């Protein structure tokens, strides 16, 4: 008998994740076709859901994986929006490249920001990021060329003559407003796919493993050679870029910006935190589930004003206390289903069975 | 422009910020908990005082005296039943629960009192002033400042001279060992938050009588309190007073140059301290 044991392999794929991948492709095909099927107001709702999902995935990467709990991510949304308005209104750059430029501006802002806030430990980091957001808001409110404290609007021609709008009018016979809504929606969809794809790849890579190690035990991770500070800085800068791009896209669609709205802690951070916490922090699936629940709640409770936020706060507290890994965490613990599996499992070899590790990573 | 006057106003404003910060500093010192709802609790206490003043016709100072035990009870209950469950190695639960609490308090107040700006009327005291040679100071700002000093002296006396204070320090150093010595950390934490809420009530009294407030004023009070704590250095209450004064000075000097720069120059002073002295000017704690 020369039958050797089959060699070890490390896998993250599961049966559920393979089925999900097929379903996800179907959903994406439908999502891309949506502007031809549904009305403009639904497209605008979907745009809102998609951009909130991008923000939520970013905050989740920061807080759930890198342990950087920020309540100042609105700074990148607002700065991205203002960078876009600056590029388009003042420099006459086309909005599409301006979105990417806005992302780069956000990174440029994130470097000095990180320099200050990384000096603060844990909980103080959170408030430090908030102070930075306030500083940037107050500074931009002084910038009279972009409307100062009252804000400004994008020139109408900017979105009407945007790159790609003409093409869509010729190809699909859309009106200008409809075409620019569809275009921003597609861009948001692409941004969601790129963000989730990036995070998923990152978490399955060597860097992702290092990140999980830093989160679970920073000292131990450092002892085996993970450069915790560098990992955190890299995640911080990356999320600044994506959040800035999302902010630019959001304000391209709104076409009107003011410092108070663009740097709103409730709109761009509180909602996002509740989405991640209720859905499930530290998973890719959590924010997706969270944003769907968030939108449903918002639609149902739209007429109740501040009761809605109060409810959201209470739900957030209850979830944090009794299901700290969120609703997706509850579901995943019961069923073992992971749609974006990042847990490494040993296959083959004499052990034969899969070894369950920690909760994730 | 009278520079001496500006500086005096800045120092006195610093007293208010030190009052905002003292409660935050106390809670952090004992249980390493950063309460993101701290500013909203100040505003809640201000509304409580407002209700007592308008409904019962009480004098604001008497109203604060009535509100203080109520706020103590709120703080005690909040810590014992809610926040104690979140304490642990992970810093995420306390931050997110207090953030949720902040949103809940803000929107609860919005429902109850609408978004209008309010003010607690303190009668003739509001405009009373004292002549101090070349400058005059308002009686209310002076009272605020001396209340801040009194609160800090009182807290320091309690922490370093009494058996409760010893229990505070022991629990702060090592809750498990303190537990072996017959101290119940859960109750000590609840007591500390209750005390912090008494300080919050004093802060709210001066916030309410000196300036307008509305249900969404909380977060900026939290930020000022936080800046005062960090400028002063963690773990030192006198440092917190110094931090409050520096913040107040930066704001009034900024406002004297351009009224739009008041808040901004306070933030910039904070960032400058963070740049040159990351651990604050008078650090005491190791973390």
Interface residues (C-beta under 8 A of the other chain):
Chain A: X63 X69 X71 X116 X119 X120 X121 X122 X123 X124 X126 X127 X128 X130 X131 X132 X134 X135 X138 X139 X141 X142 X265 X266 X270 X273 X274 X277 X281 X305 X306 X307 X309 X310 X312 X313 X314 X316 X317 X320 X321 X324
Chain B: X32 X33 X34 X36 X82 X85 X86 X91 X92 X93 X94 X95 X96 X97 X99 X100 X101 X102 X103 X104 X106 X107 X108 X110 X111 X219 X220 X222 X223 X226 X227 X230 X260 X263 X264 X267 X268 X270 X271 X274 X275 X278 X287
